[in-house]
Amino acid sequence: MDIIDKISQGMGHFSPAEQKVAKLILSDLHFAASASIDELAQRAQVSNASITRLAKSLQCDNVRDLKLQLAKSTAVGERFLGTSLVERVNISHVYSSIEEILHLNAPLIEEQVVQQACDAICSARHCLIYGVGGGSSMLATECQNRLFRLDILSNAHSDPMLMRMTASTINKSDVVISLSISGVSPDVIDATRIAKEYGAVVIAICPEGELCALADFHLPIKTQESDYIFKPSAARYAMMAAVDILSSEVAMKNQRRSKEKLRRLKMQLDRHRNEACGADPVDKRFPLGD
């Protein structure tokens, strides 16, 4: 439990003097993290000893430790700490944020890098895709979903231990596609580094940073987070676009094999829908999936 949670949950259980200090801290975290013990005591209108007692009640080593923990908690940013409610944004804001992030990322990926990365994928024995967390793990699975239908043997992994294990079995004819919306995911970086040591070709879809430094081919993305924290990040659409760019080019390079796989897939899906619906689908151009 972080220090802000400890203080919030302790409200009503502190002594009257400690309660005054706790209220002051929650009302102005930045001041509390930077102020001296004398300044805290003066503003809260309590003794210096009350500040020390609150620190002990919160299981801090001393007042200095309390302030250090407050500083760490405030580092997450004001947008997560305010107590006032924000106004609801309309539906169009969701669409506009997606448009903005795609517009920001559209010029970043170089055609030549895509071509080289796709050559590596098409000639690979096996393609491993790594991504952890909400967005990157979902898009690792989506990347596998794009590639298997193009006759590319591929597997997506989001479990950190399995990523390490599979990375250690790699050889020089394999490709690793590493996904990270932040570019600093320790689990993805560690697995990518292991794969690199064993000779894999590494393709990274991520911002500039430690992960892209390991890549043979880097498809860059940029994030753009707003102060409105209640809408899911639009950054995953930039990564999805990069996955689509990669898979589209693989399909073109591999089109003799991929066209037959796509035909089979379409035929089986139509058959399944026909049997389920009891009639031919009205739209013959249903997506290849659901």
N, C-alpha and C positions, 0 to 999 in steps of 0.2 A: 504494500500500500504506500503511495507517495505521501509526502508531508501535507499536501493540501487536503487530501482525503482524510488523513488522520485528524487534522484540525476540524474539518467539517463534521466528522462523525463524533468528535469529542464535545462539540458545542452542547451546553446544557449539563455537562458532567464535570467541567472545570470549576475551580474556585471562582468567586466573583472577580477577583483581580486578574486571574488567568483568563477569564472569559473576556474581559476588556481587551487584553492583548490579542487574543485569538480573533476577535472582531476586527481589530485594527489591521491585523495581518491579512485577513481575507478581503478587507476593503481596499487595501493598497499593497499588493504583493511586492511591487518593485521597491517601494519605500522600505518595507520590512526587510527585504533581502540586502539592502545597501546601508541602512541606517545603523548607527552605533547603538549600544544598549542604553545609553543615556537618552538618545533621541527617541527610541521606542518607548522608554518609560515615561518620558515627558509628554509625548503625544497621547499615550494611553492613560495618562494620569495615574500611574501606579509606581511602585518602587522597583529598583533594579532587580531586587530579589525575586519579584513576581515574574520577571522575564526568564530568569534562571529556572524557577520552578515549573513554568510552562514547558521549557525545553526538556526538563526531566520527565514531565508528564507525557510528553510526546516521544519518549525513549531516545532522545538525542543525547549525544555525549556532553554537549554544553551549548551555550548560545551560538558560538561560532559554527558548530555543526548544524544547528537549526537554520541559520542564515544560509549556509552552503546548500542545504536541501531545498530551501525556498528559491535560491538562485537557479538550481537545476530545474525546478518545476516551472518557473516563469520563463525558462528558455524555450518552452514549446510555443510561446507566442500569445499575444493578447487576445487573438481571435478565439482561443479555446478557454480563456479565463474569465471573460466578462460575465456578469450576472444578469445584465439586461437582455430581454428577448429581442430578437431581430425580426424584421418584417418578412413575410413570405414573399418569395419571388414567383413570377408567373411561369407558365410552362415554356414560353418562348425562350426564357433564359437558358434552359437546358439545351435547346437546339443551337442557340447562338454561341454557347461556350464550346460546343462540339465543332461548329464551323470555325471558330477562332483558333482552336488548337490545331485543326487540320491545316488551316491557312498558314499558321506559324511554322509547321513542320514540312509543308509541301516542297520547299526548295532545298531541304537539308541532305537528302539521300542522293548520292551520285550514281548515275546510270552505269558507269564502268565498274564500280564496286558491286552493284547488284549482279551484273553479268558474271563477274569472277566468283562471287559467292554461290551463284546458281550452278556454275560449272562444277564447283566443288561438291555441291549437294547431289547433282546428277551422277557424278562418278563415285560417290561414297558407297562403301559397303553397308554402313549403318549410320543413321542420323539420330543423335540424342538431343533432346530439347530440355533445357533446364529453366525453371522459373518458380519462385516461391512468393507467398503472400497472396492477397486477394486478386489483384489485377494480373500480375505476371504468371501466376500458376494457371489461371483460367486461360490466358493467351498461349501458354505453353501447350496446353491440351488442344487449343484451337489450331495451333501451328501443326501439330500431329494430324489433326483432322483434315487440314489442307493437303498435307504431303502424302498420306497413305494412299489417297485416291489417284495420285500421280505416279504410282508404282515406285515410291520411295519408302524403303524400309525405315520406319521411324518410331521412336518411343519418347513420350514426354514424362518427366519426373519432377515432382514438387517436394518429395520427402528428402530432407537434407542428407540423411544417411544413405538412402538409395542413390542419390546423386553422386556422393563420394564413391560408393561401391561400383556403380556403372562406369564412372570416370576412370576408375583404376583398371577396368578391363578393356579399355580402348586401345586401338592401334592406329597406325598412320593412314589407313584407308577409311577412317571414320571422321565424321563431322559432328561438332557440337554447336548447337544454336543456343546461346545464353541470353535470356530475357530479364531485364530489370528496369522498371520505370524510374527508379531512383539512381541506378548505376552504382550503388554502393552496398548491395545486399551481400553480407559476408558469406552466406551459404552458397550463393551462385558463384561468387568470386573464388571461393575455395575449390568447388567442384571443377570450375573452368580451369583453374591453375593445375589441378591434378591431370585433367584431360590433356592439357597443353604439354605437360611434362612427358606424357606417353605418346606424343606425336600427333594428336588430333588437330584437324583444321578447325579453327574457332571463328564462328560468326556471332557477333554481339549486336543485339538491338537494345540500345540504352543511351542515356546522355553521356557526355564527356565525363571521364573519371577513371577510377581504378579498373573497372571491368573492361572498358573499351581498350585499355592499354594492353590487355592480354589477347585481343582479337587479331586475327589475320584480316578479317573483313568487318568493318564497323558500319552499321546502318544507324546513324544518329537520330535521336529524338530529343525534343525539348518539352519540358513541363511548364505549366503556367497556372499556378494555384491562386485563387482569389481569397478574400477574407470571408467569403460565404462558405462555411464549413459543412452545411447540411446537405449539399448536393454532392453526389459521387464525383470523384475526380474525372475530368474529361481526358486526362493524359493517356488513359488506356486506349482511346480511339487512335491516338498517334501510333501507338505500338501495333494495334490491329491493322492499321493502314500499311505499316512496314511489313507485317506478316503477309498481307495480301499482295504487296509488291513482289515480295520474294517468291511466293507460291505461284503467282501469275507467270513470272518469268521462268520458273522451273517447268510449269506446264507447257510453255512454248518451246523450251529447249528439249523437252522430253515428250513432245506431242505425239509421236507415233505410238509410244507405249501408253501415255496418259489418256489419249483419246479412247482407246479400247477399254481401259479401266473405267472411265467416266460413262461410256456407253453401257457397260454391264451394270454399273451402279444405278444409272437412270432406269434401266429395264427392270431391275429388281425392286426398286422403290415404287415404280408405277404398278407393278404386279401386286405389291403389298397393299397399296392404296386402293387398287381396284377390288381386291378381295375384301378389304375392310369396309369399303363404301358400298360394295355391291354394284358398282357402275364405273365407267371410265371417268377419270377426273376431268372436270370442265376445262381446266387450264393445263395444257400439255407442257408448259414451261415452269412447272413447280421447281423450286430450288432443289439442288442435289443434297438433301438432308431435310431437317425439320427443326 
